[in-house]
Amino acid sequence: MFKNDVRNIQLFITDQYGEKIALNGAYSYSVKTYTSGGTLVKSHTATLDYATGGLLSFDIDTVTTATVGTYNVVVFENNGTTDKLYGGLKIEVR
């Protein structure tokens, strides 16, 4: 991505074999971006685009992209009691 980029990003949630993981429409989802050092930059609201296909999206904005660097993206699934994390996506801002 480029510095000060603003865009919508879609993510497929997959398992270790590349198979899509169905998401639950009754749960809440958020996407958090962290610096490479582990500091939270922003928590983004996620939209389920195709729950049974494991597809969700979020809007990334200049809160994250204003500074050049590497960011880690983690998806949080909350069932009302606990969080389940999906992640490992790295975003490079240049």
Secondary structure, 3 states (H helix, E strand, C coil): CCCCCCEEEEEECECCCCCECCCCCCCEEEEEEEECCCCEEEEEECEEEEHHHCEEEEEECHHHHCCCEEEEEEEEEECCCCEEEEEEEEEEEC
